[in-house]
């Protein structure tokens, strides 16, 4: 007996119609009907009857219903355990520098309340480097910039934030790309996020006066605030803590920050706790 068919039957009884059950389970009403028909053929009795517009269990079905629900609860418990429902052990989480500053404290506080037996090990790195660590099995998940290529089916990327890309200048300086004569600090083009910023900049400025190129957004923000240069960067949360800066977003330009997971861990209890910490859900 397929427990999916049991689930569809119980859902239909709870919702009162095939259509409502189909919406809840994410399949068609026809598929729900076929599952219930298969169950009826399997047990040799009718399980549903129509009372007006409502589908109701037959007397035989009402007698079996508690046992069906018990089977479904047992299956859910088993699946949870097999998917890592035990919130204990160590979570090795990689993170790019800006995400480390934005989210480390939030994650630690959330884990302390929701999963106190989980030890968090934070591993800093670049997006490319953290992806390599994922492949090598040295981190369990990574908070990084969306990869600029199609991921293998063994991995899944879950977006956490969409960060606008724009022009960073010191307060009191010129406004807009055409104002002022300050050179540019370039967020490293080797970084996945830096490549997006470089593309956004070169689409808007033909001739660039480049002062330096570096993969250090906090340092870039500091130097811009000092009036040394201007830069095109993403708007991460930590940037708001820097005084004396003005950020002007570019229309339609952003980088996606998210969690890279192994597909096998995408629905685990620990993943749900981690995503809740990152999204506030």
N, C-alpha and C positions, 0 to 999 in steps of 0.2 A: 504494500500500500504506500503510495507516494504522499509524503506529508505536505507537499505543496497543494495537493488536492484537498486534504483536510483543512488546510489554512483557508483555501478559497471558499469552502463550505461554511466554515465558522464566520468568515468575514461577511458572506452573503446574509447569514442569519442576523449578524450584528447590525448590518447596514440596511437590511430589509429589501434589497433589490440587487439584481445582477449588475446593473449599470453602476450603482454606487460602489459595489464590491470591486468592479473592474477599475474604477478610478483610484480606489485605495491601494490596490495591488499593482497598478501600472500595466495591466494587460487588457485585452478586449473582453466585452461581455460574452461574446461567443466562446472565448477560451475558458471563461469561468463556467459557462454552461456545460462545456464538454468535460471539464474536470469533474463536475458534480455528477454528470451522467456516468462517467467511468467509475466513480465511487459507488454509485447505486448498483451498477452491474457487478462490481466486485463483492459487495456485501449482500446483494440479492434482495434489497428492500428499497422502497422509495424514501428519500431523505428530505425533500422539500415539497411544499404544496403552496399554491397561490391563494391568498385571501384578499380579494380586491386587487390593489396595486402592490401589496406587500407579500414578499416571499417568507413563509414561515416553516419551521421544522415540523416534520411529521411526528407522530407519537413515538415511533421507533427511533427517530433521530434525536428527540429530546432525551430519550433514555441513554443514548450513546454519547450525547454532547459533553458531559463532564469528563468522560474518559478521553475524548478527542482533545479537549483543552489541556488535559494533563499531558498528553503526548506532545502537543505543540510547545508547552512550557519546558518539558524535558529536553526537547530538541534545541530550543533557544538557549538553554543553559549550557548544553554540550557545545554548541557552536561558539558561544562566548568564551568558554574555556579553551577551545582549540585555537581561537583567534587571539589569545593573549589577554583574556579578561582579568587575569590576576595582576593587579596594579602594584607590582613590586619589582625589585631588581634595579638595573642601571639603564638610563636612557642616554645614549651618546648622541648629542645634538650638535651638528656643525652649524656655524652661522657666519655670514659676512660681517665686517666690522660695524657697519651702520645698524644692521639688524641686531647685533649683539647689544649695542647701546640702547636701542629702542625697546627690545623685548626681553632681555635676560631677566631683569627684575620682575617683570610681569609673570613670566613663566615660572620662576622660582616660587613666587607667592602663591600662584594658582596650584602648583604641584603640592606645596606644603599643605594646602587645605583639602584638595581633591584626591591626592595620591601620596600621602606622607611617607609611604614605604619605598617610593621611587627615588633613587639617587640620580641627580642630573649632572652629567659630565659635558661641559661646553667646550667645543673645539672650534677655534677661530680659523678663518681661511678665506681665500677668494672663492667665487662661485665655481670656477673651473676646477680649482683644487679640491673643493668639497665634493664635487661630482665624482672626481677620481677616488676620493676616500669612500664614497658610497659604493662604487664598483668593487673596491678592494675589501669591502665589509668592515671598514674601520670606524664608520659612524652608522647609526641606525636611521637617522633622518637629517636633513640639512635645510636650513633657512637661507635661501639664496635667490639670486635673480633668475628669472625664467630662462632656461637654456635656449640658445639661438638655433636649435636644431630639433628635429622630431625625436622624442624620447623612445627608447626601446619599450616594448610592452611590459617589461619587468618593473618599470617605474611609473609613478604618477606624480604630477605637479599640482598642488592645491594652492590657489591664489590666496594670499593674506592681505595684500594691499597693492593698490595701483598708485604709484608715486609720480606726480607730474614732473616733467623735465622743463627747465627754464633757465633764464639768465640770472646769475647771482652777481650783485654789485654792492659796493659799500653805500650806505645811506649818505645822501648829499652829493653823490657823484652824478654822472650823466644818466639819463633814462633811455633805455633802448639800445639795440646793437649798434646803431649809427652814431651814438653820442659818446664823447670822450675818446681819449687816445690811449687808454690803458691796454696793455697786452693781455693775452689769455693764458690762464692756467688750464691745462687740458687734463681732464679725468682720463686716466690711462685707457687707450684704445684696445689694450689687451684684455681689459676687464669686460665682462658681458654687459654690465650697465654702462660702462664707459663708451663702449662701441655705439650704444643707442644715443648717448649724449653727443658724440662726435658726429654722427649722422645728422642729428637735429641742428647742430651748429653749422656744418658745412652746407646744409641746404639753405641757410639764411645769410651766410657771409662767404664771399668768394675769396678774399685775401685775408689771411690771418697772421697777426703778430703774436707768436707763441713764446711765452716766457719760460715755461717748463711743462713737463708732462709727468704726472704722478698718480699712483693708485692709493690715495689717502684723502678721502673727502673731508675729514675733520681739519686736516692741515690746509686744504684748499680754502675752506670756509674761513679759517683764521687769517690767512694771507689776504683774502678778499676784504675782510673786515678792516684790515690794517691799511687798505688802499693800495696794495701792491699790484693787484691785477683784477680782472673779472673772469668769470667762468660760467660754463653751462653744466649744470648738475641736476640730479633728481632731488625732490623735496622729501627727504627723510625726516622723521619726527625730531631727531636730535638737532637738526639745523635751526629749529625754532629757539633753541637755547643759546644761540650765538647772537650777541647784541650787535647793532650797527650794520645790519645787512638788509638788502631789499631783494626779494625773489620775484621775478616776473615770468609766469608760466608761458610756454609756447602752446598754441592751440593744437590739440590732437597728439601731443607728445607725452609719453609716460613710459616708465619701466614697471614691470610686474614683479613684486616680491612674493615668494610663496615657500611652501614646504615641499621638498622632494622626498618621496617615500618609496619604499619597496611596495609593489602592488600587493604583495602578500600581507602587508601591515596596514593597508589603507583603511580597513574597517575595524581595526583592533580597538579595544577599550582605551589603551594608552594614547593612541592616535587621536581619539575623540577628546581626551583630556587636553592634549597638546593644542589641538585646533581651537578648543574652547578658550584656552588661555590667550591665544594669538588674536582671535576674532572678537572676544568678549561675548560669545554666544552662550 
